[in-house]
Amino acid sequence: MFYAAWLALIAAGAGASIAALFWALKTGQFSDQGRARYLPLTEEMALTPADTSGRLPTEVYALAIVIVLGLISIASTIALTIYWLQG
């Protein structure tokens, strides 16, 4: 019975992975594989980020949301597993 929570967690992870893959394909993340192959060998300086006047970039907030949602899902899966094992 408690396998349902683990399967839901796996399904959520697979769904997020597939969504990330489609996002990467849509935004052209894999478009220049020839150049990407040699990036570790170049000595180009990294681009400096634009001044955001002390604000955190949007990516930081998105990452924090993903981390919180992941921790909530793992905690709820463990809690449901413990609950079903006791009952």
N, C-alpha and C positions, 0 to 999 in steps of 0.2 A: 503494500500500500504506500509506503513512504517513497517509492521510486518515482512517483508522479512529480514531486517537487524537484528532484534531481533532473528528471527529463525536461521539466519546464525551464530549469536553469540552462541546460544544454541547448534547448531550442532558442532561448533568448540570446545566448552567446553566438549560435550559428546565424541567427537573424541579424545580429549586429555586424558580424563578419561579412555577410553577404551585402548588407547595406553599405558598408565601408568599401567593398570591392566595386559596387556599382557607382558609388560616389567618385572613386579614383578613376574609373573608366570614363565617366562623364566629364570630369574636369581635366582630363588629359595627363594624368600623373605618369602614365606609361608611354607617352608619345615619343620621347627621344631616348631610346635605350642605348643607341650608339654612344651618345655623349655621357650618359649615366655610367657606363661601363668604366670610363677613365677618370671620373671625378675624384676617387680616392688618391689617384696618382698625381694630380695637379697641385700646384702650390698657390692657387688663387686665394685671395683673401676673402673671407666671408663678408657678405653685405651687412652693413650696420643697420640695425632696425631704425625705423623712423621714430622721431621723438613723439611720444604720446602724452607728454606733459604729466608724467607720474601715474598714468592709468595702466592697469594691467591689460594685456591684449585679450581679445575675445576668446582665443584658443585656450587660455588659462581657465576661464570660466567654464567653457565647454568640457574641458578635461576634468575639472572638479565635479561637474554634474555627472559625468560618466563614472567617475570613481565612486561617488556617493551612491548612485543607482546600483552599481555592482556590489558594493558592500551591503546595501540593503537586501538585495536579492540573495546573496550568499547567507546572510544572517537569518533571513526568513526561511530559507531552505533548511538550514541546520536546526532552527527552532521547530519547524514542522516535523523534521525527522525525529527529533528527540520526543516531541509530543506524541507522534504515532507509535514510537517504540514503547512508550510508557502505557499507552492506552490499549 
